[in-house]
């Protein structure tokens, strides 16, 4: 016979009387009592083993904390890669910006950075496009040659 007076289940499952008894005992306990009372240490260990994975799954929405931490680390690694990529893009942009400034394109930058403002100087294309000169400024030589051919025709 079990503690509540009902015979134990043959398959090892808890009977309804045993469950009711467990609920009654667990309802009276406090977290501090489980932590501080050495007599309750085996109950705490059994509870952590039984309920721990389910509490983690409910709290983190993952199968376990290790899976959650691996996913979090994956996000951090991706963020590092994106930060490095952003730095490389900024460097390449700065180089191209310096090349464009050296070619005489838009020698008077717009005084107002507001993109909705239509006042101020516009782009000043080179009045005498020379494909050799264009090549030094990073402009596509073939495109410059095609434009020159169109102008001549």
C-alpha positions in Angstrom: 0.0 0.0 0.0 1.1 3.5 -0.7 1.3 6.4 1.7 -2.2 7.6 0.9 -3.7 4.1 1.4 -4.2 3.3 -2.3 -2.3 0.4 -3.9 0.6 1.4 -6.1 0.0 1.4 -9.9 1.4 -1.7 -11.5 3.1 0.2 -14.4 5.0 2.5 -12.1 2.7 5.5 -12.7 1.4 7.5 -9.8 -2.1 7.0 -8.7 -4.5 9.8 -8.2 -4.2 9.5 -4.4 -0.4 9.8 -4.6 -0.7 12.8 -6.9 -3.1 14.5 -4.5 -0.8 13.8 -1.6 2.2 15.2 -3.5 0.2 18.3 -4.4 -0.8 18.8 -0.7 2.8 18.6 0.5 4.3 20.7 -2.3 1.6 23.4 -1.7 2.8 23.9 1.8 6.5 24.2 1.0 8.3 27.5 0.1 11.3 28.0 -2.1 13.4 29.2 0.9 12.4 26.0 2.9 13.6 23.8 0.0 16.9 25.8 -0.2 17.6 26.0 3.5 16.3 22.7 5.1 18.8 19.9 4.6 16.0 17.3 5.2 14.3 18.6 2.0 17.5 18.3 -0.1 16.5 15.0 -1.7 13.0 16.4 -2.5 14.7 19.5 -4.1 17.1 17.3 -6.2 14.2 15.2 -7.4 12.2 18.2 -8.2 15.0 19.9 -10.2 15.6 16.7 -12.1 11.9 16.3 -12.9 10.8 19.9 -13.5 14.0 21.6 -14.5 13.9 20.9 -18.3 10.2 21.9 -18.5 10.8 25.2 -16.6 13.7 26.0 -19.0 11.6 25.2 -22.0 8.8 27.4 -20.7 11.1 30.3 -19.8 13.4 30.3 -22.9 11.0 28.8 -25.4 13.8 26.2 -26.3 14.3 22.6 -25.7 17.1 23.4 -23.2 19.4 26.2 -22.1 22.3 25.0 -24.2 20.3 25.2 -27.4 19.2 28.8 -26.4 22.8 29.8 -25.7 24.1 28.3 -29.0 21.4 30.3 -30.8 22.3 33.5 -28.9 26.0 32.9 -29.7 25.1 32.4 -33.4 23.4 35.8 -33.4 26.5 37.4 -31.8 28.7 35.8 -34.5 26.4 37.1 -37.2 26.5 40.6 -35.7 30.3 40.5 -35.6 30.4 39.5 -39.3 27.9 42.3 -40.2 30.0 44.8 -38.3 33.1 43.8 -40.1 31.3 44.0 -43.5 29.9 47.4 -42.6 33.5 48.6 -41.9 34.7 47.2 -45.2 31.9 48.9 -47.1 32.6 52.2 -45.4 36.3 52.0 -46.3 35.4 51.2 -50.0 33.0 54.1 -50.0 35.6 56.5 -48.6 38.1 55.4 -51.3 35.5 55.9 -54.1 34.4 59.2 -52.6 38.0 60.4 -52.6 38.5 59.2 -56.2 35.4 61.1 -57.3 36.5 64.2 -55.5 39.9 64.0 -57.2 38.2 63.8 -60.7 36.5 67.1 -60.4 33.0 65.6 -60.3 30.7 67.9 -58.3 33.5 70.3 -57.3 31.0 72.4 -55.2 29.2 70.0 -52.9 25.6 70.9 -52.1 25.6 73.2 -49.0 22.4 71.7 -47.7 22.4 68.0 -47.0 18.6 67.8 -47.1 17.7 65.6 -50.0 14.4 67.4 -50.5 16.1 70.7 -51.1 16.4 71.6 -54.9 18.6 74.6 -54.5 22.4 74.6 -54.9 24.8 73.3 -57.6 24.0 70.1 -59.5 26.5 67.6 -60.7 29.1 69.1 -63.0 30.0 66.5 -65.6 33.5 66.9 -67.2 33.0 69.1 -70.3 35.7 67.4 -72.2 35.4 63.7 -71.5 38.7 62.0 -72.1 38.6 58.2 -71.8 42.2 58.0 -70.6 41.5 60.6 -67.9 38.3 58.9 -67.0 40.1 55.6 -66.4 42.2 57.2 -63.7 39.1 58.3 -61.9 37.5 54.9 -61.6 34.9 55.7 -64.4 34.2 52.8 -66.8 36.4 53.4 -69.9 34.1 51.4 -72.2 31.1 53.5 -71.1 33.1 56.7 -71.8 34.1 55.4 -75.2 30.5 54.5 -76.1 29.3 58.0 -75.0 32.0 59.6 -77.1 30.9 57.5 -80.1 27.3 58.6 -79.6 28.3 62.2 -79.4 30.4 61.9 -82.6 27.6 60.3 -84.6 
